[in-house]
């Protein structure tokens, strides 16, 4: 974890959900820095890293995605209970998984990273949309598998019109308003 001591502080979880390429990871880096500067210990639970180390062997079926998200909720809860902050940039395409996180985690803050599919495809930082369209990736969120829009996010950032810095500041300000920072 990065940052200072969390003695006497309550931990919390910032969960960023959105399509692949929407800007979740970029915003996470900026937000992590801002929160760390306030003296919090911050851990990023990146979806790709979790799949490599904790959820290796899981595929991209609805069941496997749900299980991966359940594992991330568990890890986030451990960090939260020890006064840490976890920032979770994970697609989390199904509302049932986000509801599970909200119900399970004591201080859960959901951010919808709203970016149109066509803009995400233009960005395509990992070339995944191109591979999905060519049939090399199956069950790709946004192409083959529906991304269910969040029903009640705590914040929404619109990354097609906001800079990553503006989005991170919007989230940070909302956390300040809640009294968590």
C-alpha positions in Angstrom: 0.0 0.0 0.0 1.1 3.5 -0.6 0.7 6.5 1.6 0.9 7.3 5.3 -0.5 5.8 8.5 -4.2 5.0 8.7 -4.3 4.9 12.6 -7.8 5.9 13.8 -9.1 6.2 10.2 -11.9 4.3 8.6 -11.0 2.5 5.4 -13.1 2.7 2.3 -13.4 1.3 -1.2 -13.7 3.2 -4.4 -15.0 0.9 -7.1 -14.7 2.2 -10.7 -16.9 0.3 -13.2 -17.1 0.9 -16.9 -16.3 -0.5 -20.3 -12.8 -1.6 -21.2 -10.8 1.4 -22.3 -13.1 3.9 -20.6 -10.3 5.3 -18.4 -10.7 3.5 -15.1 -7.0 2.7 -14.7 -5.8 6.2 -15.7 -8.2 7.8 -13.2 -7.2 5.3 -10.5 -3.6 6.4 -10.7 -4.5 10.1 -10.3 -7.0 9.4 -7.5 -4.6 7.1 -5.7 -2.0 9.9 -5.6 -4.5 12.5 -4.3 -5.8 10.2 -1.5 -2.2 9.2 -0.6 -1.3 12.8 -0.2 -3.9 13.1 2.5 -2.0 10.4 4.5 -4.1 7.3 3.6 -2.6 4.0 2.8 -4.0 3.2 -0.7 -4.0 -0.1 -2.6 -5.1 -0.5 -6.2 -6.8 -3.8 -7.0 -6.4 -3.8 -10.7 -8.5 -6.3 -12.6 -5.7 -7.6 -14.9 -3.4 -8.1 -11.9 -6.1 -9.9 -9.9 -6.7 -12.2 -12.9 -3.0 -13.0 -13.2 -2.4 -13.7 -9.5 -5.6 -14.6 -7.7 -8.2 -15.6 -10.3 -5.9 -17.4 -12.7 -7.8 -20.0 -14.6 -11.1 -18.1 -14.5 -12.5 -17.4 -17.9 -15.0 -14.7 -19.0 -18.3 -16.5 -18.7 -20.9 -14.8 -16.5 -20.1 -17.2 -13.7 -16.4 -16.7 -13.9 -16.7 -12.9 -14.0 -19.0 -12.9 -11.0 -16.5 -15.2 -9.1 -13.6 -12.9 -9.9 -15.6 -9.9 -8.7 -16.5 -11.7 -5.5 -12.8 -12.4 -4.8 -12.0 -8.7 -5.3 -14.8 -7.7 -2.9 -13.3 -10.0 -0.3 -9.8 -8.5 -0.8 -11.3 -4.9 -0.7 -13.0 -5.8 2.6 -9.8 -6.9 4.2 -8.1 -3.6 3.3 -11.1 -1.6 4.4 -11.3 -3.3 7.8 -7.7 -2.4 8.5 -8.2 1.3 7.7 -6.8 1.2 4.2 -8.3 2.5 1.0 -8.7 0.2 -2.0 -9.3 1.6 -5.4 -10.8 -1.0 -7.7 -10.7 -0.3 -11.5 -12.6 -3.4 -12.7 -15.2 -3.6 -15.5 -17.7 -5.3 -13.2 -20.3 -5.6 -16.0 -23.1 -7.1 -13.9 -25.3 -5.2 -11.5 -25.6 -8.2 -9.3 -21.9 -8.0 -8.6 -22.0 -4.3 -7.8 -25.0 -4.9 -5.5 -23.0 -7.6 -3.7 -20.1 -5.2 -3.2 -22.4 -2.5 -1.8 -24.0 -5.0 0.6 -20.8 -6.6 1.7 -18.5 -3.6 2.1 -19.1 -1.1 4.9 -17.9 2.0 3.1 -18.3 1.4 -0.7 -18.2 4.2 -3.2 -19.2 3.2 -6.7 -18.1 5.3 -9.7 -19.5 4.8 -13.1 -16.8 5.6 -15.7 -19.1 6.5 -18.5 -17.6 6.4 -21.9 -19.4 5.5 -25.2 -18.5 2.2 -26.8 -17.3 3.9 -30.0 -14.9 6.1 -28.0 -13.6 3.1 -26.0 -13.0 1.3 -29.3 -11.1 4.3 -30.7 -8.9 4.3 -27.7 -8.4 0.5 -27.5 -5.2 0.7 -25.6 -4.6 -3.0 -25.5 -6.0 -3.8 -28.9 -8.8 -5.9 -27.3 -11.7 -4.5 -29.2 -10.0 -5.2 -32.5 -9.3 -8.8 -31.5 -12.9 -9.2 -30.3 -14.3 -7.8 -33.5 -12.1 -10.2 -35.4 -13.4 -13.2 -33.4 -10.1 -13.8 -31.5 -11.7 -13.0 -28.1 -15.0 -14.4 -27.1 -17.3 -13.1 -24.4 -15.8 -9.6 -24.6 -17.7 -7.0 -22.5 -19.4 -4.5 -24.7 -19.2 -6.6 -27.9 -20.4 -10.1 -27.0 -21.5 -9.6 -23.4 -23.7 -6.8 -22.3 -22.4 -4.2 -19.9 -25.3 -3.5 -17.5 -25.4 0.2 -16.7 -25.1 0.9 -12.9 -28.5 1.6 -11.4 -27.3 3.9 -8.6 -23.7 4.9 -8.7 -22.4 7.3 -6.1 -20.6 9.3 -8.8 -20.5 9.3 -12.6 -17.5 10.7 -14.6 -17.8 11.2 -18.4 -14.4 10.5 -19.8 -15.3 11.3 -23.4 -15.7 15.0 -22.3 -13.7 15.2 -19.0 -9.9 15.0 -18.7 -8.6 12.3 -16.4 -7.6 15.0 -13.9 -11.1 16.4 -13.9 -12.6 13.0 -13.4 -10.2 12.2 -10.5 -10.9 15.5 -8.9 -14.7 15.0 -9.2 -14.4 11.7 -7.3 -12.0 13.1 -4.7 -14.4 16.0 -4.1 -17.3 13.6 -3.6 -15.3 11.6 -1.1 -14.5 14.8 0.8 -18.2 15.8 0.8 -19.0 12.4 2.4 -16.4 13.1 5.1 -14.3 10.1 4.2 -11.2 12.2 3.3 
